[in-house]
Amino acid sequence: MRQDRTAVICFYACSFLSLHLASCVSHVGKVILQDAVRLTADRCLVLLVEPEPAPNRPVVELERAELVERVVATAFASDDGIAYGRVELSRLDGEKYVRLEFEDGQRPKEGDVIALEKRVPDRSCLLTNHLKHVVLLGAVLHASSIDENLIVSFVNDRCGAFFTPDGSLSIAGLHRHAILSELTNVYAYPNSVTMAELVDKCSSDLSCFFNGKCAHQCLPSTEEETCGREWENASKYVEDASATLSSKSKRNERGRVALPECEVLETPPSRQRFLLEYVAKSRPVVIRNAINHWPALSQWTNDAFRARFGANDTHVKLTPGGEFEGVEPISLWNASRFQIPPEVKAALRFTDLVMVRPEGIDMTVAQFLDLIEHVSKNSSFVSAYLEYAPIRQHLKGLEKDVPALSFAADLNLDMLNIWLSDGNTLGKLHMDQYDNLLCQLSGRKQLILFDPANNEQLYEGHILEAMLRYHNGTFHRDRLMRSTALTMSPVDITKPDFQKFPLFAGARPMRCVIEKGDVLYLPSFWWHEVQSYPNMTEGRNLAVNFWYEPFLTKQFPCEECKLDVNLNYRHLL
């Protein structure tokens, strides 16, 4: 919301004029529902409900109208996202293709004030003909409750504003302004480096650099190859493997580059510190020793899963080679019979790419565990993953083994998921609309992150979806879908194509690593590519994550849309 103090001057200049001349404070006059549809496309609309026109209006009605307009004009003079007007009660019904929905089923009466929310565009579908009706969401402030403070509070709550009756920012508004001005940007980290600089100093093929095998050091090609062989030949997983390889990499300083790393806390933060220093600043952090008390750390073995849930059905994702949900050319697919609807094609930025969904199959928990154990012993080329799996659905009763973390008590829990695989999986670059606590129970994960401050560099947008088909031991590329992915990036961080994605050259990565017992706080909308590694003794990678309603949110996919405080958390401001 723009803070334009000239609007305040404008108001005082015209406040002595007639009530109907206050156009400099976004007075839109008398409206009908079709007007409301147009106006709520870019603003919140506050309306006084009037009775039918009468030659002699009661004085109390005129005074009420004058009070409402004066209060709105004064308190919200500098907010161009709010408009004020009037509507006749009879005009609130009967408009074709327009429907009003009021909170708690309330119905406005004469003399009430209603607030119609700014409409949020449906960015999930590229077809516009599915929108047959426009729904206007509103709330009612009843006439019996109208006074200056209640009007301001009502408009603040319903329009996402933060003002006092005199037009200044409220304390919550000042806090919101401070939060949005201090969001974390990788640019500010020591050792920050762009993708173009990485390619220039290292190689156009950054596979070794980003796969965690070389301790994240950029090395001459011969030493990179040696590093890779040493990792692949490791006989067991050890916690200091990264440090061992790091010391070897320091033999040659030429071209050496290290990415900025996530902050690490050795003990869990307090609830207040977590909220103020990490959540409110959208700052990733690794937290050690946060889940040492969890029974799951010692009790969640494959044998225990077999004994308790082995006969239960579950849904598993399969890919060849362990890469999940990557983007590749549509030319690799049998697309001869697939036609992209013209309206969708016109809206797609890259019609030559598809995001590849893994095959999904149903099997018992015991069959899944057998499969990942065979993969870990190199007896299968199929990579199987129990991902995005709600624990209450797939492993009911085990929630008590992974109790919620007290430092995150201010956040609203949405989902609790389990992630279990053979450990050699790669989740390609994407973002999630949740605040995330990723808790590692077995094995190791490396995450390459990009902040959400410059989403145009990651080419946020719709990407056509395709789904692998697995039949008789072979994967087939012949299922193109009539849907699009909303949260995936089309760029390949290991082999960046700056000709196709020139803005990606300016993107700045950072790195986080979590091992058994660690928790990563990953703020909402941070881009991340996740490479998993197995615990070599157990032959698996196991994690759970808590997805919370985001403290900072935005519309998506939308490159230009910026983070803002989620109004469901305004009580924390």
C-alpha positions as CSV (number, residue, x, y, z in Angstrom):
1,M,0.0,0.0,0.0
2,R,1.5,3.3,-1.0
3,Q,2.1,5.9,1.6
4,D,1.3,9.1,-0.2
5,R,1.1,12.0,2.2
6,T,-0.2,14.3,-0.6
7,A,-3.5,12.4,-0.3
8,V,-3.8,13.8,3.3
9,I,-3.3,17.3,2.0
10,C,-5.8,16.6,-0.7
11,F,-8.3,15.5,1.9
12,Y,-8.0,18.5,4.1
13,A,-8.2,20.8,1.1
14,C,-11.5,19.3,0.1
15,S,-13.0,18.3,3.4
16,F,-14.9,21.5,3.7
17,L,-16.6,21.0,0.4
18,S,-19.8,19.1,-0.1
19,L,-20.0,15.5,0.9
20,H,-20.3,14.5,-2.8
21,L,-17.2,16.3,-3.9
22,A,-14.7,14.3,-1.9
23,S,-13.4,12.5,-5.0
24,C,-9.8,13.1,-3.9
25,V,-10.3,10.5,-1.2
26,S,-11.4,7.7,-3.6
27,H,-15.1,8.5,-3.2
28,V,-16.8,6.4,-6.0
29,G,-20.4,7.6,-5.4
30,K,-23.4,5.3,-5.7
31,V,-22.7,1.9,-7.1
32,I,-24.4,-1.2,-8.3
33,L,-22.9,-4.7,-8.2
34,Q,-21.4,-4.5,-11.6
35,D,-19.5,-1.4,-10.5
36,A,-18.4,-3.3,-7.4
37,V,-17.0,-6.1,-9.6
38,R,-14.9,-3.5,-11.5
39,L,-13.7,-1.6,-8.5
40,T,-12.8,-4.7,-6.4
41,A,-10.4,-5.8,-9.1
42,D,-7.7,-3.5,-7.6
43,R,-9.1,-2.2,-4.3
44,C,-11.2,-2.9,-1.2
45,L,-14.6,-1.3,-1.4
46,V,-16.3,0.2,1.7
47,L,-20.0,0.9,1.1
48,L,-22.8,2.5,3.2
49,V,-26.1,0.7,2.6
50,E,-28.8,3.2,1.8
51,P,-32.5,2.8,1.6
52,E,-34.5,3.5,-1.5
53,P,-34.3,7.2,-2.5
54,A,-36.7,9.4,-0.6
55,P,-37.4,13.2,-0.8
56,N,-36.9,13.7,2.9
57,R,-34.1,11.6,4.3
58,P,-34.0,11.4,8.1
59,V,-31.4,13.5,9.7
60,V,-29.9,10.5,11.5
61,E,-29.2,8.8,8.1
62,L,-27.5,11.8,6.7
63,E,-25.4,12.1,9.9
64,R,-24.4,8.4,9.7
65,A,-23.4,8.8,6.0
66,E,-21.4,11.9,6.8
67,L,-19.7,10.1,9.8
68,V,-18.7,7.1,7.7
69,E,-17.3,9.1,4.8
70,R,-15.4,11.5,7.1
71,V,-13.8,8.6,9.1
72,V,-12.9,6.6,6.0
73,A,-11.6,9.7,4.2
74,T,-9.4,10.7,7.2
75,A,-8.1,7.4,8.3
76,F,-7.4,5.9,4.9
77,A,-6.5,9.0,2.9
78,S,-3.1,7.7,2.0
79,D,-4.2,4.3,1.0
80,D,-5.1,4.0,-2.7
81,G,-6.2,0.4,-2.2
82,I,-9.5,1.5,-0.5
83,A,-12.5,3.2,-2.0
84,Y,-15.7,4.5,-0.4
85,G,-19.2,4.7,-1.8
86,R,-22.9,4.0,-1.3
87,V,-25.2,1.3,-2.4
88,E,-29.0,0.9,-2.3
89,L,-30.1,-2.2,-0.4
90,S,-32.1,-3.4,-3.3
91,R,-29.0,-3.3,-5.5
92,L,-27.3,-6.1,-3.5
93,D,-29.4,-8.8,-5.1
94,G,-30.3,-10.0,-8.5
95,E,-27.2,-9.2,-10.6
96,K,-26.6,-11.9,-13.2
97,Y,-23.2,-13.8,-12.8
98,V,-22.4,-11.8,-9.6
99,R,-22.8,-13.3,-6.2
100,L,-22.3,-11.7,-2.8
101,E,-21.1,-13.9,0.1
102,F,-21.0,-12.3,3.5
103,E,-19.1,-13.7,6.5
104,D,-21.1,-15.9,8.8
105,G,-24.1,-15.7,6.4
106,Q,-24.9,-12.1,7.5
107,R,-27.2,-10.0,5.5
108,P,-26.8,-6.2,5.5
109,K,-29.6,-3.8,6.4
110,E,-30.2,-0.2,5.7
111,G,-27.7,1.9,7.5
112,D,-25.0,-0.8,7.8
113,V,-21.5,-0.5,6.4
114,I,-20.2,-3.4,4.2
115,A,-16.6,-4.0,3.1
116,L,-16.1,-6.0,-0.1
117,E,-12.6,-7.5,-0.3
118,K,-10.2,-6.9,-3.1
119,R,-10.6,-9.8,-5.4
120,V,-7.6,-12.2,-5.7
121,P,-7.2,-13.4,-9.3
122,D,-7.3,-17.1,-9.9
123,R,-3.8,-17.8,-11.1
124,S,-4.1,-21.6,-10.9
125,C,-5.9,-22.0,-14.3
126,L,-4.9,-20.5,-17.6
127,L,-8.4,-21.0,-19.0
128,T,-10.7,-18.1,-18.3
129,N,-14.0,-19.6,-19.5
130,H,-14.2,-21.7,-16.3
131,L,-15.1,-18.5,-14.4
132,K,-18.8,-18.4,-14.9
133,H,-19.6,-16.3,-11.8
134,V,-17.9,-13.6,-9.9
135,V,-18.0,-14.0,-6.1
136,L,-17.6,-10.9,-4.0
137,L,-16.6,-11.6,-0.4
138,G,-17.8,-9.2,2.2
139,A,-18.4,-8.4,5.8
140,V,-21.0,-6.3,7.6
141,L,-20.7,-3.6,10.3
142,H,-24.2,-3.1,11.7
143,A,-25.6,0.3,12.1
144,S,-26.0,-0.1,15.9
145,S,-22.2,-0.6,16.1
146,I,-21.0,2.4,14.1
147,D,-18.6,4.9,15.7
148,E,-15.3,6.2,14.7
149,N,-13.0,3.6,16.2
150,L,-15.2,0.7,15.1
151,I,-15.3,1.9,11.6
152,V,-11.5,2.2,11.4
153,S,-11.1,-1.2,13.0
154,F,-13.6,-2.8,10.7
155,V,-12.0,-1.4,7.5
156,N,-8.5,-2.3,8.8
157,D,-9.5,-5.9,9.4
158,R,-11.5,-6.3,6.2
159,C,-9.3,-4.4,3.8
160,G,-5.9,-5.4,5.1
161,A,-5.0,-1.9,6.2
162,F,-3.1,-0.6,9.2
163,F,-4.2,2.9,10.1
164,T,-5.4,4.9,13.0
165,P,-8.4,7.3,13.0
166,D,-6.1,10.3,12.3
167,G,-4.6,8.6,9.2
168,S,-1.2,7.6,10.6
169,L,0.1,4.1,10.6
170,S,-0.9,2.0,13.6
171,I,1.8,0.2,15.7
172,A,1.0,-3.0,13.7
173,G,1.4,-1.1,10.5
174,L,4.8,0.2,11.6
175,H,5.8,-3.3,12.5
176,R,4.6,-4.6,9.1
177,H,6.6,-1.8,7.3
178,A,9.7,-2.7,9.3
179,I,9.3,-6.4,8.5
180,L,8.9,-5.9,4.8
181,S,12.0,-3.6,4.7
182,E,14.2,-6.2,6.4
183,L,13.5,-9.4,4.5
184,T,16.5,-11.7,3.9
185,N,18.3,-11.5,0.6
186,V,21.2,-13.8,-0.4
187,Y,22.9,-10.7,-1.9
188,A,23.7,-9.5,1.6
189,Y,25.5,-12.8,2.7
190,P,29.3,-13.0,2.7
191,N,30.6,-14.9,-0.3
192,S,27.4,-14.2,-2.3
193,V,28.0,-15.2,-5.9
194,T,25.8,-15.1,-9.0
195,M,25.2,-18.1,-11.2
196,A,27.1,-16.3,-14.0
197,E,30.1,-16.0,-11.7
198,L,29.9,-19.7,-10.8
199,V,30.0,-20.7,-14.5
200,D,32.8,-18.2,-15.2
201,K,35.0,-19.5,-12.3
202,C,34.0,-23.1,-12.5
203,S,32.4,-24.7,-15.5
204,S,29.2,-24.6,-17.6
205,D,28.5,-28.0,-16.0
206,L,28.0,-27.5,-12.3
207,S,26.8,-31.1,-11.5
208,C,29.7,-31.9,-9.2
209,F,29.5,-28.5,-7.6
210,F,25.8,-28.8,-6.7
211,N,25.5,-32.5,-5.9
212,G,27.3,-32.3,-2.6
213,K,30.1,-34.7,-3.5
214,C,32.8,-32.1,-3.6
215,A,32.0,-30.3,-0.3
216,H,30.7,-27.5,-2.4
217,Q,34.1,-26.3,-3.7
218,C,34.7,-25.3,-7.3
219,L,37.7,-27.3,-8.4
220,P,39.6,-28.1,-11.6
221,S,37.9,-30.8,-13.5
222,T,40.4,-33.6,-12.7
223,E,40.0,-33.1,-9.0
224,E,36.2,-32.9,-9.3
225,E,36.3,-36.3,-10.9
226,T,38.5,-37.7,-8.2
227,C,36.2,-36.2,-5.5
228,G,33.2,-37.8,-7.1
229,R,34.8,-41.2,-7.2
230,E,35.9,-41.0,-3.6
231,W,32.3,-40.2,-2.6
232,E,30.8,-43.0,-4.7
233,N,33.2,-45.6,-3.3
234,A,32.6,-44.6,0.3
235,S,31.7,-47.8,2.2
236,K,29.6,-46.2,4.9
237,Y,28.0,-42.9,5.8
238,V,30.0,-40.9,8.3
239,E,29.1,-37.5,9.7
240,D,32.5,-35.9,8.9
241,A,32.5,-37.0,5.2
242,S,31.9,-33.4,4.2
243,A,34.8,-32.1,6.3
244,T,37.1,-34.8,5.0
245,L,36.4,-34.0,1.4
246,S,36.6,-30.3,2.1
247,S,40.1,-30.6,3.4
248,K,41.1,-32.5,0.3
249,S,39.6,-29.8,-1.9
250,K,41.7,-27.1,-0.3
251,R,44.8,-28.6,-2.0
252,N,44.1,-26.4,-5.0
253,E,42.9,-22.8,-4.5
254,R,42.6,-22.0,-8.2
255,G,39.1,-21.2,-9.1
256,R,37.8,-22.1,-5.7
257,V,34.3,-20.8,-4.9
258,A,32.2,-21.5,-1.8
259,L,28.5,-20.6,-1.5
260,P,27.1,-18.8,1.5
261,E,25.7,-21.2,4.1
262,C,22.6,-21.2,6.2
263,E,23.0,-19.9,9.7
264,V,23.3,-22.8,12.3
265,L,22.0,-22.7,15.8
266,E,23.4,-25.3,18.2
267,T,20.3,-25.2,20.4
268,P,16.7,-24.4,19.7
269,P,15.7,-20.7,19.8
270,S,13.1,-19.3,22.1
271,R,9.6,-18.8,20.6
272,Q,10.1,-15.1,20.5
273,R,13.5,-15.2,18.9
274,F,12.4,-17.7,16.2
275,L,9.5,-15.4,15.3
276,L,11.4,-12.2,15.2
277,E,14.8,-13.2,13.8
278,Y,13.8,-15.9,11.4
279,V,10.1,-16.1,10.5
280,A,9.5,-12.4,10.3
281,K,12.8,-11.9,8.4
282,S,12.2,-14.8,6.0
283,R,15.6,-16.2,7.1
284,P,16.5,-19.9,6.7
285,V,18.3,-21.5,9.7
286,V,19.5,-24.9,10.6
287,I,18.7,-25.9,14.2
288,R,20.8,-28.6,15.9
289,N,19.6,-30.7,18.9
290,A,15.9,-29.7,18.4
291,I,14.5,-33.2,18.0
292,N,16.8,-35.2,20.3
293,H,13.8,-36.0,22.5
294,W,11.7,-37.5,19.6
295,P,10.9,-41.2,20.0
296,A,11.0,-41.4,16.2
297,L,14.8,-41.0,16.1
298,S,15.3,-44.5,17.6
299,Q,12.0,-46.2,17.0
300,W,11.2,-45.6,13.3
301,T,13.2,-48.4,11.8
302,N,12.1,-50.3,8.6
303,D,11.4,-53.4,10.7
304,A,9.2,-51.4,13.0
305,F,7.3,-50.0,10.0
306,R,6.9,-53.5,8.6
307,A,5.6,-55.0,11.9
308,R,3.0,-52.3,12.4
309,F,2.0,-51.1,9.0
310,G,3.4,-53.7,6.5
311,A,0.0,-54.8,5.3
312,N,-1.4,-51.3,4.9
313,D,-1.7,-49.8,1.4
314,T,0.2,-46.7,0.5
315,H,0.8,-44.5,-2.6
316,V,4.4,-44.4,-3.8
317,K,6.1,-42.3,-6.5
318,L,8.6,-44.0,-9.0
319,T,11.2,-42.5,-11.3
320,P,14.3,-43.8,-13.1
321,G,17.6,-42.5,-11.6
322,G,16.1,-40.7,-8.6
323,E,15.2,-37.3,-10.1
324,F,11.8,-36.1,-9.1
325,E,9.8,-33.4,-10.9
326,G,12.4,-32.0,-13.2
327,V,11.8,-30.0,-16.3
328,E,12.8,-31.3,-19.7
329,P,12.0,-30.7,-23.4
330,I,8.6,-31.7,-24.7
331,S,10.4,-33.2,-27.7
332,L,11.4,-36.2,-25.5
333,W,7.7,-37.1,-25.2
334,N,5.3,-38.7,-27.6
335,A,3.3,-35.5,-28.1
336,S,2.0,-36.1,-31.6
337,R,-1.7,-36.4,-30.4
338,F,-1.5,-33.7,-27.7
339,Q,-2.9,-30.3,-28.5
340,I,-2.4,-27.4,-26.2
341,P,-5.6,-25.3,-26.0
342,P,-4.8,-22.0,-27.9
343,E,-5.7,-19.9,-24.8
344,V,-3.3,-21.9,-22.7
345,K,-0.6,-21.9,-25.3
346,A,-0.8,-18.1,-25.6
347,A,-0.3,-17.7,-21.8
348,L,2.6,-20.2,-21.5
349,R,6.1,-18.8,-21.5
350,F,7.8,-22.0,-22.5
351,T,5.6,-24.3,-24.7
352,D,8.7,-26.4,-25.4
353,L,9.1,-27.6,-21.8
354,V,7.3,-30.0,-19.5
355,M,7.5,-30.7,-15.8
356,V,7.8,-34.4,-15.3
357,R,5.6,-35.9,-12.6
358,P,6.7,-39.4,-11.3
359,E,4.6,-42.4,-11.8
360,G,2.3,-43.1,-8.9
361,I,1.4,-46.6,-7.9
362,D,-0.3,-48.3,-4.9
363,M,1.5,-51.0,-2.9
364,T,1.7,-52.2,0.6
365,V,4.1,-50.6,3.0
366,A,6.1,-53.9,3.2
367,Q,6.4,-53.9,-0.6
368,F,7.6,-50.3,-0.6
369,L,10.2,-51.0,2.1
370,D,11.5,-54.1,0.1
371,L,11.8,-51.9,-3.0
372,I,13.9,-49.1,-1.4
373,E,16.1,-51.7,0.3
374,H,16.7,-53.4,-3.1
375,V,17.5,-50.0,-4.7
376,S,20.0,-49.1,-1.9
377,K,21.8,-52.4,-2.7
378,N,22.0,-51.5,-6.4
379,S,19.6,-54.3,-7.3
380,S,17.0,-52.0,-9.0
381,F,17.2,-49.0,-11.2
382,V,13.8,-47.7,-10.0
383,S,13.8,-45.0,-7.4
384,A,10.8,-45.2,-5.1
385,Y,9.7,-42.3,-2.8
386,L,7.0,-42.0,-0.2
387,E,6.7,-38.2,-0.5
388,Y,4.2,-35.5,0.6
389,A,2.6,-38.3,2.7
390,P,0.5,-37.2,5.6
391,I,1.5,-39.2,8.6
392,R,-2.0,-39.3,10.0
393,Q,-3.1,-41.0,6.8
394,H,-0.2,-43.3,6.0
395,L,1.2,-44.1,9.5
396,K,-1.7,-43.3,11.7
397,G,-0.8,-43.2,15.4
398,L,2.8,-42.2,14.9
399,E,2.2,-38.4,15.3
400,K,3.0,-38.8,19.0
401,D,6.6,-39.8,18.1
402,V,7.2,-36.5,16.3
403,P,5.7,-33.8,18.7
404,A,5.4,-30.3,17.5
405,L,8.4,-28.0,18.2
406,S,7.6,-25.4,20.8
407,F,9.6,-22.6,19.3
408,A,7.1,-22.6,16.3
409,A,4.0,-22.4,18.4
410,D,3.0,-19.0,16.9
411,L,2.5,-20.6,13.5
412,N,-0.7,-22.4,12.4
413,L,0.1,-26.1,11.5
414,D,-1.3,-27.2,8.1
415,M,0.2,-30.6,7.4
416,L,2.6,-33.1,8.9
417,N,4.3,-35.3,6.3
418,I,6.8,-38.2,6.0
419,W,9.5,-38.5,3.4
420,L,11.1,-41.9,3.0
421,S,13.2,-43.2,0.1
422,D,16.4,-45.2,-0.7
423,G,18.2,-41.9,-0.2
424,N,19.5,-41.2,-3.7
425,T,16.8,-38.7,-4.7
426,L,16.9,-35.3,-6.2
427,G,13.9,-32.9,-5.8
428,K,14.3,-30.3,-8.6
429,L,14.1,-26.6,-8.1
430,H,10.7,-25.4,-6.8
431,M,9.1,-23.4,-4.0
432,D,6.3,-24.1,-1.5
433,Q,3.6,-21.7,-0.2
434,Y,4.2,-22.9,3.4
435,D,6.6,-22.1,6.2
436,N,8.5,-25.4,6.6
437,L,10.3,-27.2,9.4
438,L,12.2,-30.1,7.8
439,C,13.4,-32.6,10.4
440,Q,16.0,-35.2,9.4
441,L,15.7,-38.6,11.0
442,S,18.1,-40.6,8.9
443,G,20.6,-39.8,6.2
444,R,21.5,-36.3,4.9
445,K,20.0,-33.6,2.8
446,Q,21.6,-30.7,0.9
447,L,19.4,-27.8,-0.2
448,I,20.4,-25.2,-2.7
449,L,18.3,-22.1,-2.0
450,F,17.3,-18.9,-3.9
451,D,15.4,-16.2,-2.1
452,P,12.0,-15.0,-3.4
453,A,13.1,-11.3,-3.8
454,N,13.8,-11.7,-7.5
455,N,11.4,-14.4,-8.8
456,E,11.8,-13.2,-12.3
457,Q,15.3,-14.7,-12.2
458,L,13.8,-18.1,-11.5
459,Y,11.1,-17.7,-14.2
460,E,8.2,-18.3,-11.9
461,G,5.1,-19.3,-13.9
462,H,3.0,-22.1,-15.4
463,I,4.8,-25.1,-16.9
464,L,3.0,-27.9,-18.8
465,E,2.9,-31.2,-16.9
466,A,3.7,-34.7,-18.1
467,M,3.6,-38.0,-16.1
468,L,5.9,-41.0,-16.5
469,R,4.3,-44.3,-17.1
470,Y,5.9,-47.5,-15.6
471,H,5.0,-50.8,-17.3
472,N,6.8,-54.1,-17.3
473,G,10.0,-52.7,-15.8
474,T,10.2,-49.8,-18.3
475,F,9.4,-46.1,-18.0
476,H,7.5,-44.5,-20.9
477,R,7.2,-40.9,-21.8
478,D,3.7,-40.8,-23.4
479,R,1.4,-39.1,-20.9
480,L,1.1,-35.4,-21.4
481,M,-1.4,-33.8,-19.1
482,R,-3.9,-31.0,-19.4
483,S,-2.6,-29.3,-16.3
484,T,0.3,-27.0,-15.4
485,A,2.8,-26.9,-12.5
486,L,2.6,-23.7,-10.5
487,T,5.6,-23.9,-8.2
488,M,8.4,-25.3,-10.3
489,S,11.3,-23.4,-11.9
490,P,12.2,-24.3,-15.5
491,V,15.9,-23.6,-15.0
492,D,18.5,-26.4,-14.4
493,I,21.0,-25.2,-11.8
494,T,23.5,-27.9,-12.8
495,K,23.7,-26.9,-16.4
496,P,22.4,-23.4,-16.6
497,D,21.2,-22.2,-20.1
498,F,21.7,-18.4,-20.0
499,Q,20.6,-18.1,-23.6
500,K,17.2,-19.5,-22.8
501,F,17.1,-18.0,-19.2
502,P,19.3,-14.9,-19.3
503,L,17.9,-13.5,-16.0
504,F,19.0,-16.7,-14.1
505,A,22.6,-15.5,-14.6
506,G,22.0,-12.9,-11.8
507,A,20.5,-15.4,-9.3
508,R,22.4,-16.0,-6.1
509,P,22.4,-19.5,-4.5
510,M,23.0,-20.4,-0.9
511,R,23.4,-23.8,0.7
512,C,22.0,-25.6,3.7
513,V,22.9,-29.1,4.9
514,I,21.0,-31.1,7.5
515,E,21.9,-34.5,9.0
516,K,20.3,-36.8,11.5
517,G,18.7,-34.8,14.4
518,D,18.8,-31.4,12.5
519,V,15.9,-29.2,11.7
520,L,15.8,-26.7,8.8
521,Y,13.5,-23.7,8.9
522,L,12.7,-23.0,5.3
523,P,10.6,-19.8,4.9
524,S,7.7,-19.8,2.5
525,F,8.3,-19.2,-1.2
526,W,12.1,-19.8,-1.0
527,W,13.2,-21.7,-4.1
528,H,15.0,-25.0,-3.2
529,E,16.6,-28.0,-4.9
530,V,16.9,-30.9,-2.5
531,Q,19.6,-33.6,-2.9
532,S,19.2,-36.5,-0.5
533,Y,21.8,-39.0,0.6
534,P,21.2,-42.3,2.5
535,N,22.5,-43.4,5.8
536,M,24.8,-46.1,4.3
537,T,24.1,-48.5,7.2
538,E,20.3,-48.2,7.0
539,G,20.2,-47.7,3.2
540,R,17.5,-45.0,3.4
541,N,16.7,-41.3,3.9
542,L,14.0,-40.5,6.3
543,A,12.5,-37.1,7.2
544,V,9.3,-35.5,8.4
545,N,8.2,-31.9,7.8
546,F,5.8,-29.6,9.4
547,W,4.0,-27.3,6.8
548,Y,2.6,-24.2,8.5
549,E,0.4,-21.5,7.1
550,P,2.9,-18.9,5.9
551,F,3.7,-15.8,7.9
552,L,4.7,-14.1,4.7
553,T,2.6,-14.9,1.6
554,K,1.9,-13.8,-1.9
555,Q,0.0,-14.7,-5.0
556,F,1.5,-17.4,-7.3
557,P,2.6,-18.1,-9.9
558,C,3.4,-14.4,-10.2
559,E,6.9,-13.1,-10.8
560,E,6.1,-9.5,-9.9
561,C,4.0,-10.3,-6.7
562,K,5.9,-9.5,-3.5
563,L,5.7,-11.0,-0.1
564,D,3.4,-9.4,2.5
565,V,2.4,-10.3,6.0
566,N,-0.4,-12.9,6.1
567,L,-3.4,-11.1,7.6
568,N,-4.2,-14.3,9.6
569,Y,-1.1,-13.3,11.7
570,R,-1.8,-9.6,12.1
571,H,-2.3,-10.3,15.9
572,L,1.5,-11.0,16.0
573,L,2.4,-7.6,14.7
